[in-house]
Structures are given as structure tokens and as C-alpha cells.
Amino acid sequence: MSSSRPIRAALAVALAAAAVPTLAADTFSRTVFFGDSLTDSGYFRPVLVREVGPQTAILGRFTTNPGLTWAEHVADRYGTDASANGNGQTGDNYAVGGARVAIDTVGALGATPSLATQVRTYLSANGGRADADALYSVWGGANDLFAVAANPGQAQQIIGAAVTAQVGLVGALQGAGARYVLVPSIPDVGLTPQFRAGGAAAMAQGTALSTAYNEALYGGLASQGLRVIPVDTFHFLQEVTADPSRYGFTNVTSVACATQPAPAGASSLFCNPGSLVAPDAANTYLFADGVHPASRAQAMIADLAVSMIDGPQQIAVLPQSASMTGRARADRVANRMSLAAAPVEGRRWWADVRADMQRYDHGDAYDGVGPALTAGLDWTSGATTFGGFVGYGRQGNDWGLRRGSWDQSEATIGGFAHWRSAAGGWVNLQLSYSWLDFDTDRAVQIGPATRVHSGQADGSNTTAALYAGWTFGNGPLEHGPVLSVVGQRIEVDGFAESDPTMSTSLAYPSQDIDSLIGSAGWQFAYAGDGGVRPYARLTVDREFEDAPTQAWARAQSLPSTLDYAVPARGYDRSYGTATLGTQARLFGLDANVGATLTVGQKAGSHTTVFATLGAGF
């Protein structure tokens, strides 16, 4: 083989991997893979180097080498490891080309441990415990199907034994502590070049075998109550072959790797840039050899797998966004009285317009902005004020990293009571109910193709708040302590996304979130010349409710699977809030303009800009 072309290709792969956006590095503590040649990242590489020579160091994957496997792409996304384990290697990828689910074999390159042996090796090396914060993958069964093809009379027994063993491995991992186990389906092997070569009958047989295995696998997992993260490679392969140009492929029926002299032959294990049928075959051919995906297809399988984790995490931010706008609304209603000068007897109307802005992880998690209007009437008699209000707000939000957007709207009705003593103490109570509506457009990037799954969910926000403080000073400067507690109960209905037969479409259960934010601080106001009254409030805030630690979804294209969980995004529970503004008379109206923003909030920020007008009547 050429010595320069493989080196240039390896550099290109490294640069391409570096360009892939890395998701939150703390999503998973590590990624651990068990499987066969579809996942193997180089188990036999030391054997190749020893037996053939150092030029084979870029080989060893069952794809268009030196391209990465899907497992390595997934690990890159999460900042973890997917290097091979075995033959003197110590990485977190235990997968071995040729491995069956439960039967150890010996191939041309040596021992081929089964998935069962791989899992036992891992657990033994880790004291029998599985890391609860790690992502595991158990992808097997393809070589058991090939055993069926060689012995069709034993199909039921072979598939049954393999499925039972694979379900048992998932159960063993979860019993040892694993919470996040990814289980891809068997691809539609009837669409591979190897089965195409046998004609229509062979293709139909391959599809039937894959279908039987997948139905038995996911049915077995569900019957045992084992929740896994499913990855529907079966329908995904059908989707790509039905519309190859959308995904950048020009050939989905033949192989990218030319047959080489022994010992390589037609196996993609030895495939290299010098053995491709065309210089760009790694990117334009779907298959490397008779059954294995080429490099670009491997990256797309990783995109599919990551989307199954991203999806529930994205939808889990909906109630978080609603809690931000809910607190902003409660603050505006309360601050109109608590930051005002002494109330005037009688009835008043007021209208408050604001813009709420929120941003997390520099926009990589999500960010958004939107207007809101709250209007009310109140009546003051002596030291007590009673009032009611209505409101409407709308947010346009974007999930970062080109993952889509959602619109959030809320209609609110509420009431409040405010009491102020002659000595300076004051208390404000309020209660409100909001009708929520979410319209989601979740974008899934599969290579060059963008899929958009739309959904709609209703919800509600019940808010109760208490604000209290004391005002010192009889001159132009007033100041004093302030305390508040804002409690919210947010409910978001479950919903299903569009295109339910597609491999990337998800459904989501309902979400019920509680928020209880306590604040303590100090506020200041100065009555200057001309009726202008600047003010400031500084508080330290604490969220006392625990946020959900997991986000949930269900794969719609695999109806026999259960709802599954992934780690939910965490939010800073302690931070500060600053409010700055000015009150004045404007055209005979009471005017109030200012801004509120969070400070010291890890990886996030909330900002509200507001203007209020009001008058007596």
C-alpha cells in the first residue's frame, strides 16, 4: 500500500474529529462498549502490527480505515474514551470483530471473546460494579444471524439463545449499577452487499432474520422491565438506502474496499486509502465491505445514537424555561409595590411590558428571548392594597449546536395583596395560574441531512409568592432588608413528535417540576430632584427544590421498547440577582423602567428588561 496516502488520510480524520462539537463533558463519566465488528475500534490491531508490520497501525477497524467507528465518534462527543481493550490494550471498548453474543470462538487472528466474556472481563476488572454515571453499549447478534444463515434449520434455537443471553447481559450490567445502557438494533442485513449478492430471496431472508432478532430482543428487554436507550439502526439503514443522495452517498449497493491479496482479502479490517475503489469512496459509499459501514456511515450511526440522548435532554428544559419566566412575572408584580413610594389611596391601573432573556452554556444548551405584557388593577385603602392582573408572554428559544428551536407562550391570571405598616414593614402575597403552550421543532443532524421532528405540548404553572421587608429612612434615601419565597408547580403534558416511523422520532412522558426559590438581600431608593427616584435591589438566591436528575423519552419507531432515561442537565442552585431601575412621572403617568439580571450563576444567566406605566382613576 502507499505510505503517504494513509498518513494524509489519518491526518484528515483527526482534523475532522476535532471539528465535531463536544457536548457537555460531564454528561457521562465514561463510555464502555461491548460488541462485535460493528463497534470494534482496534482489538486485533496489535496482532496485525506484530504479524504483518508497523504499516498496519492505521488499520484494525472494520470500516474504511483510518476512519473511526461509531463508538469512537460517540466518545469524542462526550469527551470520553472508546479505544480498544484486549491484546495488551486497556481502553474502554471491549468489542471484538466476529464476536457472538454468548459463544467464544477462535478466528484467523486468534481468540474472539463473546459479548458475555467481554462483560465478565469488565465487571471482574471493576470489582463487580458498573459505574452508574457511565454510558454502556451492548450491540451484538449480527454474527449469530450469520450462523443462522449457515444453518437455517437451527434459526429459532440460535436466535433464541443469543437474544436470551443479550437480555441477560443488560440485566447483569444494570444489576451491577449501570443506569444508561444503549442497545442498538440489528441493521437490516438484507440491504447489505453480501445479501444483495444472493438475490431477492437472500435479501428477504436477511431482512426477516434482522426483524425476528430485533423483535425478540426488545420484547425480551421490556418483559424483564429493563429500560435501555434504543438505537434503531434497522429502520435507519432503510431510510438511508431509500434516499442516498440526501445523506451524501452515491453508492449504497456495493463495497468501497477492493479485494486485496491474502491475508486481507475482501475484509474491511485491512481496508486502507490505497485499496479503495475510488479516492472518495470512504465518504460516498455506504458500505466498506459486504456487511460493514464505511467511515461516513459510521459517523452517521453516531449521530443517530447521540440524538437518542440529546432528545430527552432537550425537551427536559421546557419546564426550566417556564420557571424563569414565571419568576420574572412574580417579581414584577411584587416589585411594583415593594419598590414604590408610599401608596396612594384609591384605585389604580398599571401595565408592565418586559423582555425575558435566558442563556445557558453560552447558548450551547439553549437561549431565548421574548416579550411579555402584564396588566392589572388595584385598590388601596389605608395600609392595604388588593389587586388582580392578567398577562401574556411569548418566548422564542433555540437549542444550541443546530439542534432546533421551540416557542413558548403563557397566559396568566392572578391576584395579590400588599400591606405596609407606618413603622416601615411590608408584606406582599400573590397567587397566579398560567396556561402554557410549547411548540417544538427538534432538529437532528445526520451527516449532511437535517431532520426536523415537530411536537406540541400544553402545560400549566401555578405560582405562589411571598415578599416581605422593612424600609428605613424618612429623608430622600430609603433602604432596608428584603426577603422573598417564590414557589412554582409546573406541569408539561406528554407528547409525541412528528414522523413516528422514522428512527429519530421520539415521544415524551409528562413532566411535573417544583421550584422554590428563596431570596434575601437589601434594597435602596433615593428620591431625587424633579420626582426622579432611582432604586436598586441586591439579593442572594437559593433554589431549594431538587431538579430532576434524569430526562425521559421513548423511541416511536420501536414500539415494543419502554420509556428510557438519560442524565438531565443540571442548573446552578445558588446565585445572586440585581435589580436596577428608576421611577418618575411621565406625561402625567407613573413610569418605572429598569432591568433585573442574575449574577454568579454558573453556566447560565437570566435577564429581564422592563417598563411600567400606571395612574389612578
N, C-alpha and C positions, 0 to 999 in steps of 0.2 A: 504494500500500500504506500501511497505518497506520504512522506514525512512532514511536509509543510501544510498540506490541506487540513489534516486532522488538528494541528496546532491552531491554525486560524479559526477553524470551526469551534474548537474548545473555548477560545477567547470570545467568540461571538456569543456562545451560550452563556458564559459568565456575565458579559455585559447585559444581555437580555434579562437574566435573572436579577441583576442589580436594579433594573428599571421597574421591576414589578413592585407595586406599592405594598409595604408591610403593614399588616393590620396590627391591632393592639398586641404588643409583645407579651402582655400578661394574660391573654385570653386563656392559654393553656401553659402549664408548667413544662410540658414536653409532648412530643408526638411519637407514638410507638406503633409500628406497623408489623402485622403478621399476614403472610400471604404467599403467593406464587410469583410467576414471572411477570404478571401484570403490575406488581408492586416492587419487585426485586431491584435494588439500587446498586448492586455490585457484589453479591455474595460470592460469585465464582471469580472475581477479578484477580485475587492473589494467585489462584490456580492458573489462570491464563498467563499472568506475568511470569510465573515460575516455569510453566511448560512451554510457552511459545516465545516469550521475550518481553522486554520493557515497553515495546511499541504498543502492546495491548493494554497499557494502563488507562487509556481513554475508552476502552471497551467494557463489557461486563454487564450492560443493561440490555434488556430485551426490547430494544427500540432502535431508532436511527442514532447510534452513538456519535458524538458525545452528549446528545440531548438528555435532559433529565426525565425521570419518571414522574408520574402524577404525585407520588408521595413526596418527592423532593420539592416539587413546586408548593405543595401544601405546607410543608415545614418552613420553606422560605417565607411564606405569607405570615406565619406566626412566630418567626424568629426562633425556631426550634431545629431539631436535628432529624435527618432521615438517612444518614449514611448507614452502610451495611453492617450487619453483625454476623460474625461467623468467619471461619477460615482466618483467624487471627485478627479480625476486625471487631470493634467494640461499639458500633453505633446503635441507634435505636430502631433500625429497620431489620427485622428478623426474617423477612420474606425471602424465599428461595425459588428460583426458576425450576419448574417441574414438580413442585410440591403438591401433594394431595392433601385432603383435609385431615385424615386420620391415619394414613398408611405411609410409613417411612419407606423410601426407595433408594436405589443406587443408580446413578446415571453415568454418562461418559466422563463427567468431570468429578465424580465422587459421590459421597453421601448426600441425599436430598431429604432433609428433615421435613416432616409433615407440619401442618399448622398446629396440630396438637403438641408436637415436640417443641415447636417454636415457643408456644405459650408456656409450656412447662419450664423451658430454659429461662425465659424471662422471669417468671414467678420465683423460681429457685434462686436466681441471682439477686432478687429483691426481697428475700425473706418471706416469700409467700404473699406479699402485699402488692396491690396495684395502686398507683398514685391516683388519688381521687380528682386531682386537678389536671390530669393529662388527657390527651385525646388519643384513643386507641382505634386501630383499624383492623378488621378481620375480614379479609377478602379472599375467598377460596372457592373451590368447586369446579373450576374450569377443567383441571386435569382429571377430575373424577368423571366429568362428562366425556372427555376424550377416551377414558377407559370404557365408558358405555358404548361409544361408537365402535370400539374394537370388539365389544362383547354385548351386542344389543339384547340378547336373551336375559342378561342379568341387570337390565336397566333399573328396575324397581329396587332391587336389593342395593345396588351401588349408590344410587341417588339417595335412597332412604338412609343408608349408613352415613354418607357424607353429611347430609343435612342434620341428622341427629347429632353427629359429632360437632358440627359448626355451632349449632344452638348451644350445645354443652360448653364449648369454649367461651362463648359470650357470657353464659351463666357463670362460668368459673371466674372470668375477669371481673364481672360485676360483684360476685360473691367475695372477691378479694379486695373490693373497694373501688373499682372503676365506676365512674358515673357517665362518661362520654365515650361511647363505643360506636364507631362508624362502620356500617356494614353495607358495602356496595352490592348490587345485584350482579348476577352473571350477565355479561353483554349478550346480545342476540348473535350467537356464534354462527347462525345460518347466513349472516351477511358478511362473514369473513371470506377472504380469498380462498382459504383452504376448503370451505364448504361450497363456495361457488363453483370450484373446480369439479365438484361431483354432480353438478346439475341441479335442476329444480327439486328433485326428490331429496338430495342431500341437504339442500338449503332448508327445506321444510322440516326435515328431521332435526337439524341443528336448532332451528327456532323452537321446535316443540320441546327439545331437551332443556334449553335455557328456561323456557316458560315453566316447565314442570319443576325444575330445581328452585326457581325463584318463588313460586307459589308455595312450595313446601317449606322453604327457608323462612319466609316472612310469616307464614301461618304458624310455623313451629315456634318462632320467637314470640309472637303475640299470645299463643296459647300458654306459654310459660310466664307471661307477664313481663317479658324482657323488652324494655324500651331502648331502641337503638336509633342512631342517626342514619337513615337510609339514603343511599345514593343510587338513583335509578339509571344505571348505565345501559340497561336493556332498551328502554324507550329512547334514551339519548342517542344511541347508535342509530336507531331507526330514523330519528329526526335529522341527524347529520347526513345520512345517506340519501334521504328524500330531498334534501336541498343543499347539496355540497357547496355550491358557489357562495352561498350566504356565509359559510364558515371558512372560505378561502381555499377550498380543496378543488383540485381539477381531476383527481382520480380517487375513487372510493371502492374500486373493484379489484385492483391488482396491487403488487408489492413495490415498495420503494427501494428495497435492498436486492441487488443482483446476487445470484448464486455464486459462491466463491469455492476455491479448491478446499479439499479436506484439510483440517477438521471443521472448517467453518460451515461449508455447505450453504443451505438456504436460511439458517438460523440468524435472527437479528442480533443475537448475542455477540456476533462478530462483525455486525454491520458498522461501517465507518464511512466518512465522507467520500473516500475513494471507491467505495463499492456501490454507491447509489446509482440508480438507473438514470437519474438526471440531477444536475447540481442542486436544484431546489426541491428535490423530492421529499426531504425531511419535513418541509412545510406545506407542500402541495398534495402529497399522498396521505390518505387516511391511515393506511396500514404499512408497517415496516416489513413484516413478513406475512406468512399465511394467517396468523391469528393475533399478532401484537400491534398495538397502535404506534404510529410514528411520533416523532418528537412533538409536533404541533398538537396532535390529538391528545398526547399525554397532558399537555398544559391545559387543554380544554376540559379534560376529566377533572383536573384540579379545580378549575373554575366552577364546575358543577358541584364538587364536594364542598368548596368554600361557601357557595351560595346557600347550601342547606344549613350552614352555621350562621351566616350573615342574616338570612331572612328573619328568623325569630328574634335575633338581637335588634334588628331594625324596628320591627313592629313593637317591641317592648318599650321603645322611647315615647310612644304616643301618650300614655298617662303622665310621664315625666314632663312632657311639653305642656300638657293641660294644667299640671300643678303649678308651673311657673306663671302662666297667665292668670290662674286663679288667685295666686298670692298677690300678683301685681294689682288685680282688681280690688281685693280686700284692702290692701294698703292705701289705694287711692280713696276709697270710701271713708276709711278711718282717718286718714291724714287731713282730709278736708276740714274736719272738726278739731282734731288734736293739735294741729299746727296753726290754727286760725287764732285771731284775736278773740276777745270776749264775744260770745254770740249775741245777736240782736233779737229781741222779742218779735214774734210773728212768723209768717210763712215765707219760704224762700224756694226758688227753683235753682238748679245748677246743672251744668253739663260738663263732662270731663272727656277729653279726647286724648288718647295716648298711643304710642308706638312701643310694642314689646319686642325686644330682641334677645335671642338666646344663641349661644355658640359653645360647642364642646369639641375638645381635641383639635383646636384650630380649624374647625369645620369638617375634620375627617369623620367624626361621629355624626354630627348634624349641626345645622344652623338654620335660623329662620327669623323673620321679621313680619310684623303685621299690625294693622290699626285696630283700635277698639274704642267704642263710644259707650260711656255710662252716663245716664241722666237720672235726676231724682228730684223729689220734693220733700221738704222737711218743715217741721213746725216747732218753734222754741217757745217754751213757757217757763219763766224763771230759770232754774238751773238745769232743766231737762229739755232735750231735743229728741223728737221722734221723726223718722223719715223712711221713705221707701225709694227703691231705684230699680231701673231696668238697664240692660246692657247688651251689646252685641260686639263680638270681636272675630277677627279672621286672621289666621297665620298662614303664610306660605313658607314651607320648610323644605330643606334639601338634606338628604343623607349624603355624606361626603363620598369621595372616591368614585364618582359617577354611578352611584347606586340608586338613583331615583329621587322622588320627592313626595310630599303629601301636603294636603290642605287641611287645616283645622279651623272649624268655626264653632262658636258657642253663643248661645242666647241665655241671658241671666235675668232672674227676678230676685229681689231681696229686700230686707228691711234692716234698720239699725236703731239703736237708742244711745244717746250720749248724755252724760251727766257731768257737771262741773261744779265744784264747791267754791265758795267765796274764799276759802283759805288757799286754793290753788290745785287741789286734787281733781282728777278727772278720770272717767271710765267710759269706754266705748264698746258696745256689744253689737255684733251683726250676724245675720244668718242669710244665706243665699243658696239658690239652686240653679244650676246651669245645664242646659241641654247641649251635648257635644255631638259633633259630626266630623268624621275623618274620611277623606278620600285619598287613597294611597295609589301610587304608581311606582312599584318597586322594580328597578332596572337590574337585570342580571347580565353581566358581560361574559359572553362565552367566546373567547378569542376575538375576532373582529365583529362578531354579531352581538347585538343588544336585544335582549328580550325584555318586554315590559309586562308585568303582571299587575293588573289593577284590582282594587278592592274598596269596599265601603263599610264603615262601622259606625254605629251610634254609641252614645255613652252619656254619662252624667257626672256632675261634680257638685257634691253637697259640701258647703263651706260654713264653718262656724268660727268666729274670731273674737278675741278679747284683747283690747288695748287699754292700757292704764298708765298714768304718770302723775307727775307733780310739777307745777310751774312756780319758780321763784322769781322775784323781782317785781317792783312796782314802777320802775322807770322805763326808758326805751329798750333796755336789754332784759329779755326774759329767757330763762333756761331751766332745765330740770331733767330728772330721770324719766325714762320711758321703758315700759315692758309690754310685750305682746305675745300672744299664742294664737297661731292660725292652724286650724285643723281642717283637713280636706279628705273626703272619701270620693275617690274617682273610680268609676266603672266604665270599662270599654267592652262592648259586645264582641263575641267571637265572629269571625267572618272567613270567607273563602275567596281566594284570588281567582282571576280570570284564567281561561285556558287550562282547565283542571286535568286534562290528559297529558300535558307537557311535563317533562321530567323535572322542571324547575318550579312548578306551581305548588304553592303551599296553602294550607288553611291554618287558622289560629284560634285557640280557645279564648274565652273571655278573660279579661284582666281586672282584678279588683285591687286597688292600691290605696293605702292610707298614708297621709303625710301629716306631721305635727311639728311645726317649726316654732321654736321659742326664741325670742329676741330680747336683749337688754342693752340699753345704751343711754345716750344723753342727747337732748335737742336744744337748739338755740334759736332765738329770733330777735331781731333788732328793728325797732320802729324808727326809721329814718325820716328825713325831711320829705315833704311832698306826698306823704302817705305810702311811700315805698317801704316794704317790710321784708328784707331778706331773711332766710332761715336755713338751718342745717340740722340734720339728724344723723347720728352715727350709732350703729348697733352691732353687737356680736350675735350671730345667729347659730342655731343648732337644730338640725333635723333629728327628732327623737324616734321616729319610726324607721325600722329596718327596711331597706329597699329589697325587692325580690332578688335572689341570687341566681335564678335561672329564668330563661325565656323558653317558650314552648311553641311547637308547630307540628304539623302533620303533612306528609307527602301525599298530595292528591292523586298522583299517577300510580301509587302503590296503596290501594285502598285497604289492604289487609294489615297494614302497619299501624302501630299505636302512635299516639302523640309522643313526641320526644323532646328532650330538654338540652339546652346548650347554656354555657355561662352567660349571665346577663351583665350588661355594663354597669359598673359601679359609679356612684356620684359622691362628691365631697359633702360631708355632713356638717362641717364647721367652717364658717367663713364670716365675712362682715358685709354690711350693707350701708351705703352712704346715700342720703337724700339731700339735694341742694335745690333751692328754689327761691322765688320772690313773689310776694303778694303786693298788689297795687290796685288802685281804682283806674278803670279804663273805659272811657265813654259812658260813664255812669254805672258801670258794672264792676263787680268784684272779680279781679283776674288773678290767676295763680299759674305760674309757669315754672318748670324745673325738670329735674332728672333724678332717677334712682338707679344705682348700679351696685353690683356685688363686687367685693374686693377680697383677694386672698382665696378665691375659690379654685381649687385645684382642677386644672384642665377644663374649666368652664367659666362662663360669665353670663349674667342676666343684666339687661339694661332696659329701663323704661323712661321715655321722654314724654312729658305730659303738659297739657294746658287746660285750665278750668275757668269757666265763666259762670257767674251767678248773680242773682239780685232778689230783693224782696218783692212781694206783691200782695 
